[in-house]
Amino acid sequence: MELEYRSECAGVDWARVAEILRRVGMAHHAPEVHRAAFEASYATVFVYDGDVLAGFGRAISDGAYQAAIYDCAVLPECQGRGAGRRIVEALLARVGHCNVILYAAPGKEGFYERLGFRRMRTGMARFVNADALRERGFTD
């Protein structure tokens, strides 16, 4: 079955969003927190395999010159079908006129490099749960 891509938040199963993020090892929150984050975003993409949510991503932006991509995730069983690439490309279609930053999970940097992203030397972050992110390899 061919994957379907949607940009609207209407009808999204937010518990499924949290579950997918958990399954792929990314930060996850209560469903209503994800709903608030996605609905407040500049651009969103949701991937469906039939009627089942299989992946998603979102971008925040000022719409003029700065943007960031967050929460790009695809279920492991749906990976390798181009969904991740299509999510990022759809988000870049909306914010590609801006400088775009993102976090890459440790080991996934090559995926984003193939899409034109480059490593930064000056990136800084202040995390709420700094110890957990340090343990997962995001910071020193």
Buried (B, 14 or more C-beta within 10 A) or exposed (E): EEBEBBEEBEEBEBBBBBBBBEEBEBBBBEBEEBBEBBEEBBBBBBBBBEEEBBBBBBBBBEEEEEBBBBBBBBBEEBBEBEBBEBBBBBBBEBBEEBEBEBBBBEEEEEBBEEEEBEEEEEEEEEEEEEEEBEEBEBEE
